């Protein structure tokens, strides 16, 4: 596998890492309280070999701002700071695994990774970083939004989603492709008393990169959640995506997630993850705190 297979551009976060926007946990908090503006700060850790012979650690610290003028429409901006212990496995751009739904304060990061040996390039571009060195910096900025066009009734609630990735990450450090990405998606969800079912997918169009053999990909997620109390929600989810580059592995991982509103205007979200394919981290975890205005 060559480095042309490295770049993974979720979602995720996510949607669809994906899924477009709005993980179940964010939707659940909507039942607790509606807000118009929310800010969040998180920290995520993931480690794995990603199909290569070298293990790489990733840390992501995302800052998010969500604006939801109504239950039918929301937008979320995520600005991540990223670190990777080496470039044998390169950090991937934010996946649309999660996005804003209703008043979602959805992202605890939403980043995904793609594996391959560092130091090789494909195309006319070049790279000066040493694959054995650690790298850090601002990651790719993402903007997600969704619109509810059908409320739950005889049919599940349906939302149309849209994901935009801005190439703010330094491609010379292997932190991004240096190209814009975008993708439409669709999310369906239903409540059955305190049980919640969700299925979401999006198709991401990647920009043509001089360094990586990127290609368009499908990002998806689905799972079941339960509202234990008015302030605590938990879910079991599967996240996946087709290969985002030539010769790169597909993504599949399982997550156990929770959302806890511990104060009137504050909530805590977290997850533990286990990779189920070479394209996913061996293990991962994340936690985020949100404040509603």
NUPA-784763 format. One record per residue (C-alpha): z, y negated, x; residue number from 0. Coordinates in nm, 2 decimals, padded with zeros to 4 digits, always signed. Layout:
# residues N
@pz=Z&py=Y&px=X&nr=NUM
...
//
This chain:
# residues 293
@pz=+00.00&py=+00.00&px=+00.00&nr=0
@pz=-00.10&py=-00.34&px=+00.15&nr=1
@pz=+00.05&py=-00.68&px=+00.10&nr=2
@pz=-00.23&py=-00.77&px=-00.13&nr=3
@pz=-00.03&py=-00.56&px=-00.38&nr=4
@pz=+00.28&py=-00.76&px=-00.33&nr=5
@pz=+00.28&py=-01.04&px=-00.58&nr=6
@pz=+00.42&py=-00.98&px=-00.92&nr=7
@pz=+00.38&py=-01.28&px=-01.14&nr=8
@pz=+00.77&py=-01.06&px=-01.59&nr=9
@pz=+00.80&py=-01.17&px=-01.68&nr=10
@pz=+01.05&py=-01.25&px=-01.64&nr=11
@pz=+01.16&py=-01.44&px=-01.70&nr=12
@pz=+01.10&py=-01.30&px=-01.94&nr=13
@pz=+00.93&py=-01.17&px=-02.17&nr=14
@pz=+00.79&py=-00.96&px=-02.23&nr=15
@pz=+01.09&py=-00.95&px=-01.73&nr=16
@pz=+00.88&py=-00.89&px=-02.04&nr=17
@pz=+00.83&py=-00.99&px=-02.30&nr=18
@pz=+00.81&py=-01.33&px=-02.35&nr=19
@pz=+01.10&py=-01.51&px=-02.41&nr=20
@pz=+01.40&py=-01.43&px=-02.60&nr=21
@pz=+01.61&py=-01.14&px=-02.52&nr=22
@pz=+01.81&py=-01.00&px=-02.80&nr=23
@pz=+02.13&py=-01.15&px=-02.68&nr=24
@pz=+01.99&py=-01.50&px=-02.72&nr=25
@pz=+01.87&py=-01.42&px=-03.07&nr=26
@pz=+02.21&py=-01.29&px=-03.16&nr=27
@pz=+02.39&py=-01.61&px=-03.06&nr=28
@pz=+02.16&py=-01.78&px=-03.31&nr=29
@pz=+02.36&py=-01.61&px=-03.58&nr=30
@pz=+02.68&py=-01.75&px=-03.44&nr=31
@pz=+02.58&py=-02.11&px=-03.41&nr=32
@pz=+02.26&py=-02.32&px=-03.40&nr=33
@pz=+02.22&py=-02.57&px=-03.12&nr=34
@pz=+01.94&py=-02.81&px=-03.02&nr=35
@pz=+02.00&py=-02.83&px=-02.64&nr=36
@pz=+02.15&py=-02.59&px=-02.40&nr=37
@pz=+02.18&py=-02.57&px=-02.02&nr=38
@pz=+02.25&py=-02.26&px=-01.82&nr=39
@pz=+02.32&py=-02.15&px=-01.46&nr=40
@pz=+02.30&py=-01.79&px=-01.35&nr=41
@pz=+02.30&py=-01.56&px=-01.05&nr=42
@pz=+02.10&py=-01.23&px=-01.02&nr=43
@pz=+02.10&py=-00.96&px=-00.75&nr=44
@pz=+01.85&py=-00.68&px=-00.71&nr=45
@pz=+01.79&py=-00.43&px=-00.43&nr=46
@pz=+01.54&py=-00.15&px=-00.36&nr=47
@pz=+01.25&py=-00.02&px=-00.15&nr=48
@pz=+00.99&py=-00.08&px=-00.43&nr=49
@pz=+00.78&py=+00.21&px=-00.30&nr=50
@pz=+00.80&py=+00.11&px=+00.06&nr=51
@pz=+01.01&py=+00.25&px=+00.35&nr=52
@pz=+01.22&py=-00.07&px=+00.38&nr=53
@pz=+01.50&py=-00.18&px=+00.15&nr=54
@pz=+01.51&py=-00.55&px=+00.05&nr=55
@pz=+01.78&py=-00.75&px=-00.12&nr=56
@pz=+01.70&py=-01.03&px=-00.37&nr=57
@pz=+01.92&py=-01.31&px=-00.50&nr=58
@pz=+01.81&py=-01.55&px=-00.77&nr=59
@pz=+02.00&py=-01.86&px=-00.89&nr=60
@pz=+01.82&py=-02.00&px=-01.20&nr=61
@pz=+01.90&py=-02.33&px=-01.37&nr=62
@pz=+01.76&py=-02.34&px=-01.73&nr=63
@pz=+01.72&py=-02.60&px=-02.00&nr=64
@pz=+01.65&py=-02.50&px=-02.36&nr=65
@pz=+01.55&py=-02.73&px=-02.64&nr=66
@pz=+01.54&py=-02.60&px=-02.99&nr=67
@pz=+01.47&py=-02.87&px=-03.25&nr=68
@pz=+01.47&py=-02.60&px=-03.53&nr=69
@pz=+01.52&py=-02.23&px=-03.59&nr=70
@pz=+01.14&py=-02.20&px=-03.59&nr=71
@pz=+01.06&py=-02.35&px=-03.25&nr=72
@pz=+01.21&py=-02.35&px=-02.90&nr=73
@pz=+01.11&py=-02.43&px=-02.54&nr=74
@pz=+01.28&py=-02.33&px=-02.22&nr=75
@pz=+01.24&py=-02.46&px=-01.87&nr=76
@pz=+01.37&py=-02.24&px=-01.58&nr=77
@pz=+01.40&py=-02.36&px=-01.22&nr=78
@pz=+01.51&py=-02.08&px=-00.98&nr=79
@pz=+01.63&py=-02.08&px=-00.63&nr=80
@pz=+01.55&py=-01.75&px=-00.46&nr=81
@pz=+01.65&py=-01.55&px=-00.15&nr=82
@pz=+01.51&py=-01.23&px=+00.00&nr=83
@pz=+01.66&py=-01.04&px=+00.30&nr=84
@pz=+01.31&py=-00.97&px=+00.44&nr=85
@pz=+00.94&py=-00.99&px=+00.34&nr=86
@pz=+00.86&py=-00.62&px=+00.37&nr=87
@pz=+00.90&py=-00.64&px=-00.01&nr=88
@pz=+00.80&py=-00.98&px=-00.14&nr=89
@pz=+00.97&py=-01.18&px=-00.41&nr=90
@pz=+00.76&py=-01.19&px=-00.72&nr=91
@pz=+00.71&py=-01.50&px=-00.94&nr=92
@pz=+00.91&py=-01.53&px=-01.26&nr=93
@pz=+00.81&py=-01.28&px=-01.52&nr=94
@pz=+00.81&py=-01.37&px=-01.89&nr=95
@pz=+01.05&py=-01.09&px=-01.97&nr=96
@pz=+01.27&py=-01.34&px=-02.16&nr=97
@pz=+01.20&py=-01.66&px=-02.33&nr=98
@pz=+01.34&py=-01.90&px=-02.58&nr=99
@pz=+01.37&py=-01.78&px=-02.94&nr=100
@pz=+01.52&py=-02.01&px=-03.19&nr=101
@pz=+01.81&py=-02.16&px=-03.00&nr=102
@pz=+01.80&py=-01.91&px=-02.72&nr=103
@pz=+01.96&py=-01.98&px=-02.39&nr=104
@pz=+01.77&py=-01.67&px=-02.28&nr=105
@pz=+01.73&py=-01.65&px=-01.91&nr=106
@pz=+01.97&py=-01.51&px=-01.66&nr=107
@pz=+01.68&py=-01.52&px=-01.42&nr=108
@pz=+01.40&py=-01.30&px=-01.54&nr=109
@pz=+01.24&py=-01.24&px=-01.20&nr=110
@pz=+01.05&py=-00.93&px=-01.10&nr=111
@pz=+00.94&py=-00.79&px=-00.77&nr=112
@pz=+00.64&py=-00.60&px=-00.62&nr=113
@pz=+00.65&py=-00.39&px=-00.31&nr=114
@pz=+00.44&py=-00.35&px=+00.00&nr=115
@pz=+00.45&py=-00.40&px=+00.38&nr=116
@pz=+00.46&py=-00.76&px=+00.49&nr=117
@pz=+00.24&py=-00.93&px=+00.75&nr=118
@pz=-00.10&py=-00.84&px=+00.60&nr=119
@pz=-00.32&py=-01.07&px=+00.39&nr=120
@pz=-00.62&py=-01.03&px=+00.17&nr=121
@pz=-00.88&py=-01.30&px=+00.13&nr=122
@pz=-00.94&py=-01.62&px=+00.31&nr=123
@pz=-00.58&py=-01.74&px=+00.32&nr=124
@pz=-00.32&py=-01.68&px=+00.59&nr=125
@pz=+00.05&py=-01.64&px=+00.62&nr=126
@pz=+00.28&py=-01.74&px=+00.91&nr=127
@pz=+00.61&py=-01.57&px=+00.80&nr=128
@pz=+00.77&py=-01.28&px=+00.99&nr=129
@pz=+00.82&py=-00.99&px=+00.75&nr=130
@pz=+01.15&py=-00.90&px=+00.92&nr=131
@pz=+01.30&py=-01.25&px=+00.86&nr=132
@pz=+01.49&py=-01.35&px=+00.55&nr=133
@pz=+01.33&py=-01.62&px=+00.33&nr=134
@pz=+01.47&py=-01.86&px=+00.07&nr=135
@pz=+01.37&py=-02.17&px=-00.13&nr=136
@pz=+01.27&py=-02.29&px=-00.48&nr=137
@pz=+01.09&py=-02.03&px=-00.68&nr=138
@pz=+00.81&py=-02.07&px=-00.93&nr=139
@pz=+00.91&py=-02.29&px=-01.22&nr=140
@pz=+00.84&py=-02.14&px=-01.57&nr=141
@pz=+00.81&py=-02.29&px=-01.91&nr=142
@pz=+00.83&py=-02.07&px=-02.22&nr=143
@pz=+00.81&py=-02.14&px=-02.59&nr=144
@pz=+00.79&py=-01.96&px=-02.92&nr=145
@pz=+00.72&py=-02.03&px=-03.28&nr=146
@pz=+00.86&py=-01.83&px=-03.58&nr=147
@pz=+00.58&py=-01.79&px=-03.83&nr=148
@pz=+00.74&py=-01.52&px=-04.04&nr=149
@pz=+01.10&py=-01.48&px=-04.14&nr=150
@pz=+01.26&py=-01.14&px=-04.19&nr=151
@pz=+01.21&py=-01.00&px=-04.54&nr=152
@pz=+00.99&py=-00.71&px=-04.63&nr=153
@pz=+00.84&py=-00.75&px=-04.28&nr=154
@pz=+01.03&py=-00.81&px=-03.95&nr=155
@pz=+01.07&py=-01.16&px=-03.81&nr=156
@pz=+00.76&py=-01.25&px=-03.61&nr=157
@pz=+00.73&py=-01.51&px=-03.34&nr=158
@pz=+00.43&py=-01.62&px=-03.14&nr=159
@pz=+00.51&py=-01.69&px=-02.77&nr=160
@pz=+00.35&py=-01.87&px=-02.48&nr=161
@pz=+00.44&py=-01.85&px=-02.11&nr=162
@pz=+00.34&py=-02.09&px=-01.83&nr=163
@pz=+00.42&py=-02.05&px=-01.46&nr=164
@pz=+00.39&py=-02.34&px=-01.22&nr=165
@pz=+00.33&py=-02.26&px=-00.85&nr=166
@pz=+00.63&py=-02.45&px=-00.70&nr=167
@pz=+00.73&py=-02.16&px=-00.47&nr=168
@pz=+00.63&py=-02.17&px=-00.11&nr=169
@pz=+00.35&py=-01.91&px=-00.07&nr=170
@pz=+00.37&py=-01.94&px=+00.31&nr=171
@pz=+00.72&py=-01.78&px=+00.28&nr=172
@pz=+00.59&py=-01.51&px=+00.05&nr=173
@pz=+00.78&py=-01.66&px=-00.24&nr=174
@pz=+00.49&py=-01.70&px=-00.47&nr=175
@pz=+00.11&py=-01.68&px=-00.52&nr=176
@pz=+00.05&py=-02.05&px=-00.52&nr=177
@pz=-00.14&py=-02.02&px=-00.85&nr=178
@pz=-00.08&py=-02.11&px=-01.21&nr=179
@pz=-00.02&py=-01.82&px=-01.46&nr=180
@pz=-00.01&py=-01.82&px=-01.84&nr=181
@pz=+00.00&py=-01.58&px=-02.13&nr=182
@pz=+00.04&py=-01.55&px=-02.51&nr=183
@pz=+00.27&py=-01.30&px=-02.67&nr=184
@pz=+00.42&py=-01.17&px=-02.99&nr=185
@pz=+00.78&py=-01.07&px=-03.07&nr=186
@pz=+00.91&py=-00.87&px=-03.37&nr=187
@pz=+01.27&py=-00.83&px=-03.46&nr=188
@pz=+01.48&py=-00.71&px=-03.75&nr=189
@pz=+01.85&py=-00.70&px=-03.85&nr=190
@pz=+02.01&py=-00.41&px=-04.03&nr=191
@pz=+02.36&py=-00.53&px=-04.11&nr=192
@pz=+02.51&py=-00.56&px=-03.75&nr=193
@pz=+02.23&py=-00.36&px=-03.58&nr=194
@pz=+01.93&py=-00.54&px=-03.43&nr=195
@pz=+01.59&py=-00.40&px=-03.33&nr=196
@pz=+01.35&py=-00.59&px=-03.11&nr=197
@pz=+01.00&py=-00.54&px=-02.96&nr=198
@pz=+00.80&py=-00.79&px=-02.76&nr=199
@pz=+00.49&py=-00.80&px=-02.55&nr=200
@pz=+00.27&py=-01.06&px=-02.38&nr=201
@pz=-00.05&py=-01.05&px=-02.17&nr=202
@pz=-00.04&py=-01.26&px=-01.86&nr=203
@pz=-00.35&py=-01.42&px=-01.70&nr=204
@pz=-00.29&py=-01.47&px=-01.33&nr=205
@pz=-00.46&py=-01.73&px=-01.11&nr=206
@pz=-00.69&py=-01.61&px=-00.83&nr=207
@pz=-00.50&py=-01.61&px=-00.51&nr=208
@pz=-00.64&py=-01.63&px=-00.15&nr=209
@pz=-00.35&py=-01.41&px=-00.02&nr=210
@pz=-00.30&py=-01.15&px=-00.29&nr=211
@pz=-00.52&py=-00.92&px=-00.50&nr=212
@pz=-00.36&py=-01.03&px=-00.82&nr=213
@pz=-00.48&py=-00.91&px=-01.16&nr=214
@pz=-00.39&py=-00.98&px=-01.53&nr=215
@pz=-00.12&py=-00.76&px=-01.67&nr=216
@pz=+00.07&py=-00.66&px=-01.99&nr=217
@pz=+00.44&py=-00.72&px=-02.00&nr=218
@pz=+00.66&py=-00.57&px=-02.27&nr=219
@pz=+01.02&py=-00.49&px=-02.37&nr=220
@pz=+01.21&py=-00.33&px=-02.66&nr=221
@pz=+01.56&py=-00.21&px=-02.75&nr=222
@pz=+01.85&py=-00.20&px=-02.99&nr=223
@pz=+02.16&py=-00.42&px=-03.01&nr=224
@pz=+02.48&py=-00.44&px=-03.20&nr=225
@pz=+02.69&py=-00.74&px=-03.31&nr=226
@pz=+03.05&py=-00.61&px=-03.24&nr=227
@pz=+03.22&py=-00.93&px=-03.35&nr=228
@pz=+03.11&py=-01.29&px=-03.44&nr=229
@pz=+03.13&py=-01.38&px=-03.07&nr=230
@pz=+03.03&py=-01.06&px=-02.89&nr=231
@pz=+02.69&py=-00.89&px=-02.89&nr=232
@pz=+02.56&py=-00.60&px=-02.67&nr=233
@pz=+02.22&py=-00.43&px=-02.64&nr=234
@pz=+02.03&py=-00.15&px=-02.46&nr=235
@pz=+01.68&py=-00.25&px=-02.35&nr=236
@pz=+01.37&py=-00.11&px=-02.17&nr=237
@pz=+01.16&py=-00.36&px=-01.97&nr=238
@pz=+00.81&py=-00.28&px=-01.84&nr=239
@pz=+00.48&py=-00.42&px=-01.72&nr=240
@pz=+00.15&py=-00.28&px=-01.60&nr=241
@pz=+00.05&py=-00.33&px=-01.23&nr=242
@pz=+00.01&py=-00.71&px=-01.15&nr=243
@pz=-00.20&py=-00.65&px=-00.84&nr=244
@pz=-00.44&py=-00.39&px=-00.70&nr=245
@pz=-00.26&py=-00.08&px=-00.57&nr=246
@pz=+00.08&py=-00.21&px=-00.69&nr=247
@pz=+00.32&py=+00.01&px=-00.90&nr=248
@pz=+00.40&py=-00.05&px=-01.26&nr=249
@pz=+00.74&py=-00.18&px=-01.36&nr=250
@pz=+00.99&py=+00.00&px=-01.58&nr=251
@pz=+01.37&py=-00.04&px=-01.59&nr=252
@pz=+01.66&py=+00.00&px=-01.83&nr=253
@pz=+01.92&py=-00.26&px=-01.89&nr=254
@pz=+02.26&py=-00.28&px=-02.06&nr=255
@pz=+02.33&py=-00.64&px=-02.17&nr=256
@pz=+02.60&py=-00.85&px=-02.33&nr=257
@pz=+02.64&py=-01.19&px=-02.48&nr=258
@pz=+02.99&py=-01.34&px=-02.53&nr=259
@pz=+03.07&py=-01.68&px=-02.68&nr=260
@pz=+03.41&py=-01.75&px=-02.54&nr=261
@pz=+03.43&py=-02.11&px=-02.65&nr=262
@pz=+03.28&py=-02.32&px=-02.92&nr=263
@pz=+03.01&py=-02.46&px=-02.69&nr=264
@pz=+03.00&py=-02.21&px=-02.41&nr=265
@pz=+02.87&py=-01.85&px=-02.38&nr=266
@pz=+02.85&py=-01.59&px=-02.10&nr=267
@pz=+02.57&py=-01.34&px=-02.07&nr=268
@pz=+02.53&py=-01.05&px=-01.82&nr=269
@pz=+02.35&py=-00.73&px=-01.76&nr=270
@pz=+02.33&py=-00.42&px=-01.54&nr=271
@pz=+01.99&py=-00.27&px=-01.46&nr=272
@pz=+01.86&py=+00.06&px=-01.33&nr=273
@pz=+01.50&py=+00.10&px=-01.20&nr=274
@pz=+01.29&py=+00.38&px=-01.35&nr=275
@pz=+00.97&py=+00.33&px=-01.14&nr=276
@pz=+00.87&py=+00.23&px=-00.78&nr=277
@pz=+00.79&py=-00.12&px=-00.90&nr=278
@pz=+01.15&py=-00.19&px=-01.01&nr=279
@pz=+01.47&py=-00.25&px=-00.81&nr=280
@pz=+01.68&py=+00.06&px=-00.76&nr=281
@pz=+01.97&py=-00.13&px=-00.92&nr=282
@pz=+02.03&py=-00.49&px=-01.03&nr=283
@pz=+02.28&py=-00.71&px=-01.21&nr=284
@pz=+02.31&py=-01.07&px=-01.33&nr=285
@pz=+02.54&py=-01.31&px=-01.50&nr=286
@pz=+02.48&py=-01.66&px=-01.66&nr=287
@pz=+02.69&py=-01.92&px=-01.82&nr=288
@pz=+02.56&py=-02.16&px=-02.09&nr=289
@pz=+02.67&py=-02.49&px=-02.24&nr=290
@pz=+02.55&py=-02.62&px=-02.57&nr=291
@pz=+02.52&py=-02.98&px=-02.65&nr=292
//
